[in-house]
Amino acid sequence: MVIALFTLMLISVVATALILMAGTESALKGNYKSAMQSFYDAKAGLEEGRGRLWARNPNSIASCLNPGGGAMMPLNQVCYILNPSPGEVVNPQDLSAANPYADNEYLTEWNTTAIPSGASYNTVISNSPIASANIAGPLYKWVRITPRTESSGNIDVDGINGIDNLNPLFFDGMQQRLSTNGIPVPAASQVLTITALAVTPYGSRRMVQYTVALAGSAAALANVSSALTLDGNGVSFTGPSAGTGGRGNGNFQIDGNDSNAPPATQSGIPAIGYTNSSDGPSVSMAATPSGNYLSPAGVPNVGIVSLPPILQTPGGLQTLVNSITQSADLVLSPSPGTAADQNSLPSAMSASNPKIVVVNGDFNLHGNGTGYGLLLVTGTLDYDPDASWNGLILVIGQGTFTSSRRGVGVINGAVFVAQTLDANGALLASLGYSSFTQTGGGNGIQYSSNWVKATQALMTYQVLSFREIPLATP
Amino acid sequence: MKKQTHSARGFSLVELLIGTILFTIITGIAFSLLMSAQLRYQGESSVTQAFQQANVALDQIVRDIHSAGYPPMSSFSAATASGNPYGYALPFAWTPSYPLTPCIVGSTCTVPGQYDLIVEADIGNGQRVQWIRYSLQGTTLMRGMTPKGAGDPVGATDSSLAPYLDNVMNGNSSLPIFTYTFDNTTPPPPSQPSFIREVNVTLIVQSAHPDPQTQQYRTITLTGQAVRFNPNQ
């Protein structure tokens, strides 16, 4: 009897030790898994925030960010996307120690003691859970979106007067820039900060942060300088000679008058703009008959234009190409020596559903159809003016636009041509000689501010930076 | 006359002998079981400890790489960035010829290498942009951190290196700790440090003590995939 009890006791000790050991290992792996899960949950929150910033998102949060609908998100505005579990209350504004979801990070970033309230505090509910499919969605608790300032980012952007929360930051496609006196930086997009907190049932907490701005320097694109911009040095322009109009061949014009200007008013831009003054005489001489090149009163028909920094260098333009590509609905990459054509364009493209199409190579815009949105071609664009395009056409790369056929099509919007690559596809040290040739006919280019702006709305928000914010209890 | 019963007779010498032998055998088995379990517990504890330490190290490496390149140069105006090159972070520092001439990973780069990596990031510790270096020296993975500055990042971080994870056997196994995946763009970018998009981390860690039963050291292998989220510069 004694022996049996003694043996049982020993075996119990052994079993207990084994159970403890297994439990320790399980806890270790559980903690690691929970920490990883909370990180990716928080990352999912960032992506929901970034996605819903997009103007074309069906669940856009534009009104949460900017209820007044102004040009930029006010400094005192804060927008939260809340994602409570069933039966749970998530209130980041409650800064009591008992609230596990308190947003104390806001206080740190904005050097304040309270989160804005009233009209400055807006919330929307996350759309990541799909109740109908019984999908709970990632376990982030809230996502906060605020304007970016020097103080909130803890970065002295301009190196002057330290950091403060007085002026929002903007992104010109290459650098962040500090606005002054509440006036947006021209040709730049406002920088926003997206912060997300995730807390798992195990108690793991991770907080991550994006800074974002509209991709592709959309603001720079929306402020085009001329109906046809020839960017670079030694650019060339060739238009149809007199007498090519009529008889189904259109009336070629490059018209800088804004077709969307209010009735009885005139506004617009030059018909043709170039960036190097030494190109002025040759471009002006080629732009004949002068009646084909129109602009509002007081604006030169053909003249030198000033472009944002991102459009002034091959590197900047390549950055633009890369970010547009990231937002593209369709990227075509024809084999060397071949060209993609209009048959590859998205069938769903329409006036109400414009698209971003990027062609890494040559493209033939032929046929009788109409395209809508932003067309970016890195090779040669061959245009048959039977076709039309509403929006922006960017020929950045080889920088060659050719058209020799007849037709009555028109480009409503603007065209931008720049040579950034050599014949082998290598980036040039400085901008080359972009070329625009349309000798056949067609109705030319009609500047339309609405179509140009419509392309801005196609741009998604790009990530400018990412960081994880250390928490006291990770 | 009263009859004498057997129960009062007691144990015979043979019975006692058999009982003692049985007791010895049973307790011997029990103790050997206990001893075996204890040895196994010691062995597993050693492995668990190694796993935990490797886990923490791997998690830290992955976190650092996630933040590599924060804040990017684009966070500053052009004039500020050019006037303060230590205020922004490239994703990864390199040697030789830092920062003027990018090297080729796997070819001309000494760092980043298979056993040496330097991350540039502001990790929110109030120290601004840091060079955070991981370097395998013998069987010890070292970690060091120093503010980003002028000169060669390897030389600058050498003095800050401190033991971070012991008994790392990647060197002995000729299995790299760090392998790199570059941006997937068309055309593919050069294999330069600035285009590293993912760092695959593999840690082979040996237990601190040999297994008491087999007298063999046990190893565990942890792998992690760390993505750099900050954009190219």
Interface residues (C-beta under 8 A of the other chain):
Chain A: I3 F6 T7 L10 I11 V13 V14 A17 L18 M21 T24 E25 L28 Y32 A35 G153 I155 D156 V157 D158 G159 F171 M174 Q175 Q176 R177 L178 T211 P309 N322 S333 N360 G425 Q462 V463 L464 S465 F466 R467 E468 I469 P470
Chain B: F23 I26 T27 A30 F31 L33 L34 A37 Q38 Y41 E44 S45 T48 F51 Q52 N55 D59 R63 H66 S67 G69 Y70 P71 P72 M73 S74 S75 F76 S77 A78 A79 T80 A81 G83 N84 G87 A121 D122 I123 G124 N125 T185 T186 P187 F229 N230 P231
